[in-house]
Amino acid sequence: MTQVNLLPSDVRERQKSRRVLAAAVTAVAAVVALLFFVFMLQTARLSNENKKLAAQDALNQSLQGQISTLQPFAQLKADVALRQSLAAQALNNQVRWSGVLRDISMVIPDKMWLTAVTGTLTDTTAAAPAPAPAPSPSPSGGSTSGSTPAAPAAPAAPAAPLTGSLVGTIQFQGMASDNPTVALWLARLVRVHGWVNSWVSSAQKTTTGEGSTGTKIQFNGSVDLAYEATVQGSKK
């Protein structure tokens, strides 16, 4: 059935305008509501991030306090490392000559005596360059700033010679009753830890003025000192 609108045309236009305005207002209200929801969501996220940032700042401050408390121990560790390095440098390539004399007295045969003993050392090591001090780590994140000064680096100890390398020589002169005694002396020398290459450079008979029984063997020789004979090498 056909509907007939008997209202005047101006009334119909006003009704149409009202419907369009209502639709526009509804659309604008929907957009405003959506924007408000997005705003509230972003505000909640910002508040959550601010809380995380505040917690990280508090953690950084706590860690910075712990670093400041432990800094004296880092300095103490650096001082100990420095003293150890200085001690290593002082003992580098050094031989205890008192121990050398003791070892000689223990290996010398009965029918033999020494008239002269000379010991020499050769410095074959070079000092290694000292490493640059590493920067002290500082807490990251947040607004906390500042860093703890790094402890001074200890100077590097001189590099030790390779195992078996020669660091010195002991030269000796002596008298023996016969050549087998000299040979026994050479064999006993290399049994001492760190002593190698025992050698007799000369050996000759000599008369001591006591007749035929006064004939002795006068000899000159040497033995090399390896790194194992040094103070540091004997500890390894």
Secondary structure as the mmCIF struct_conf table of DSSP 4:
data_model
#
loop_
_struct_conf.conf_type_id
_struct_conf.id
_struct_conf.beg_label_comp_id
_struct_conf.beg_label_asym_id
_struct_conf.beg_label_seq_id
_struct_conf.end_label_comp_id
_struct_conf.end_label_asym_id
_struct_conf.end_label_seq_id
BEND BEND1 LEU A 7 LEU A 7
HELX_RH_AL_P HELX_RH_AL_P1 SER A 9 LEU A 91
TURN_TY1_P TURN_TY1_P1 ASN A 92 ASN A 93
HELX_RH_AL_P HELX_RH_AL_P2 TRP A 97 VAL A 107
BEND BEND2 ILE A 108 ILE A 108
TURN_TY1_P TURN_TY1_P2 ASP A 110 LYS A 111
STRN STRN1 MET A 112 LEU A 121
STRN STRN2 ALA A 127 ALA A 127
HELX_LH_PP_P HELX_LH_PP_P1 ALA A 128 PRO A 137
BEND BEND3 GLY A 141 SER A 143
HELX_LH_PP_P HELX_LH_PP_P2 THR A 148 ALA A 157
STRN STRN3 PRO A 158 PRO A 158
HELX_LH_PP_P HELX_LH_PP_P3 ALA A 159 LEU A 162
TURN_TY1_P TURN_TY1_P3 THR A 163 GLY A 164
STRN STRN4 LEU A 166 ALA A 176
BEND BEND4 SER A 177 ASP A 178
HELX_RH_AL_P HELX_RH_AL_P3 ASN A 179 LEU A 189
TURN_TY1_P TURN_TY1_P4 VAL A 190 ARG A 191
BEND BEND5 VAL A 192 VAL A 192
TURN_TY1_P TURN_TY1_P5 HIS A 193 GLY A 194
STRN STRN5 TRP A 195 THR A 207
BEND BEND6 GLY A 209 GLU A 210
HELX_RH_3T_P HELX_RH_3T_P1 GLY A 211 GLY A 214
STRN STRN6 THR A 215 ALA A 226
HELX_RH_3T_P HELX_RH_3T_P2 TYR A 227 ALA A 229
BEND BEND7 THR A 230 THR A 230
TURN_TY1_P TURN_TY1_P6 VAL A 231 GLN A 232
HELX_RH_3T_P HELX_RH_3T_P3 GLY A 233 LYS A 235
#
